[in-house]
Amino acid sequence: MSSASNDEFHEFMASRWSSLMRTAYLLTGSYHDAEDLAQSTLARAFVKWNHVRKSDDATAYVRRIMIHTHADRFRRRTVREWFTPRLPETPVDDQTAHVDRRSALVEALERLPARQRSAVVLCYFEDMTHAQVASLLGTRTSTIRSQITRGLEKLRQDGVLSALAEQPTGAPAGVRRPIPQKGTAR
């Protein structure tokens, strides 16, 4: 293949890649399989590039190659999985409790006023200092401390903090430091 033809193929491939990936994803249902299908299609199109570029619609020609390549994958499919008496993965604990706890916490945070929610989230979930939160929100550090104190008090009144503290599964994912109980300083 000449260098001009090679450049022409490269330009075609670069301009059509996202469109071919969309079509391949819709055919396969998997991003990784779609990448494999698109690459296999372009490999076949490269081999036949002189025929492809002389056709009336090169994109349609390549899509037809993709359809045939996808169909061939099923015709030649061999079993790639082997059944064994032992599981290759190690079992993990049920994460349902974490999801339930996170949902309860998110719902409680949504009930806080916006400024209090922002201060609590930035301080306890983003692990920012009071000064950093104040700078980010454009207010004084004392205002942030007040917002956090009020927000935590509302969460305590809501019963969320005590309910989360009683459950044995630990802090919800994303919480980097413990939320202080009433009467403790930060």
BATORRO-704107 format. One record per residue (C-alpha): x, y, z. Coordinates in steps of 0.1 Angstrom, whole numbers, plus 2048, in hexadecimal, padded with zeros to 3 digits. Example, Ala and Ser with C-alpha at 12.3 -4.5 7.8 and 13.67 -1.06 7.14 Angstrom:
2
87B7D384E;8897F5847;
***
This chain:
186
800800800;80E8227F7;81583C811;7F9853804;7E0836806;7ED82E829;7E8852833;7C5852824;7BC833838;7CA842858;7B5862852;79684D84C;79C83886B;7A1857881;782868874;76B84A877;77883A898;75D8478AF;74183F897;74F81C892;7538178B8;72E8228BE;7228088A4;7397ED8B2;72D7F48D5;7097F18CA;7117D08B9;7257C18D6;7177D18F5;7397D4904;7537EF902;7707D7900;7607C18E6;7577E08D2;77B7EB8D2;7867C88C6;76B7C88AB;7747EB89F;7997E389D;7927C288B;77C7D5873;7967EF86C;7B17D4867;79B7C384D;7947E583D;7B97EC83B;7C07CC828;7A47D580F;7AA7FB810;7AD7FE7EA;78A7EF7E6;77C803803;7888257F7;77C81E7D3;7588167E0;73C82F7DE;73A832804;759827817;74882A839;72C81382F;7457FB821;7587FA842;7377F6856;72F7D8840;7517CA848;7497D086D;7287BD86B;7397A085A;7567A0873;73D7A088F;72A783880;74A77087B;75377389F;73475F8A8;73974588D;75D73E899;7557428BE;7677298D3;7637258F8;77B73E908;77173492B;77A71593E;76570795A;77A6FF979;7706F199B;77D7109AD;7747349A9;79074A99C;7847699AF;78476D9D4;7627739E3;75B7969F0;7447A1A0C;7217ACA03;7227D29FD;6FD7D8A01;7017E7A24;71A800A16;70280A9FB;6E580EA14;6FB823A2B;707839A0F;6E383EA03;6D7847A25;6F4860A29;6EE870A07;6C9874A0F;6D1884A30;6EA89BA20;6D08A5A06;6BA8B1A22;6D48CAA2E;6D48EEA21;6EC8F3A04;707906A17;7078EDA34;7088D0A1C;7258E0A09;7398E6A28;7338C3A36;73B8B1A15;75A8C5A0E;7678C1A32;75F89CA38;75D88DA15;7778A1A03;78E8A3A22;7938C9A20;79C8DFA3D;7848FAA49;79A914A3A;79A903A18;7748FFA19;770924A22;78792EA06;7749199ED;7529259F8;75D9499FB;75594EA1F;76694FA41;774931A54;75D939A72;73F937A5A;74A915A4E;74F908A71;72B914A79;71D904A59;72E8E3A61;7228E4A85;6FE8EBA7B;7008D1A5F;70D8B6A76;6F38BEA90;6D78BAA76;6E6899A6C;6E688EA90;6C2899A95;6BA887A75;6C8867A86;6DF860A69;700863A7B;6F684DA98;6E7833A80;707832A6C;71D830A8B;709812A98;70C7FDA79;72B7E6A7A;7367EAA56;74B809A5B;74982BA4A;73882EA28;75082EA0B;75D850A05;75F85CA29;783863A31;78186EA55;768868A70;74C880A75;74E88CA99;733884AB2;72289FAC6;7388B0ADF;7598A7ACE;76F8C1ABD;77E8BDA9B;
***
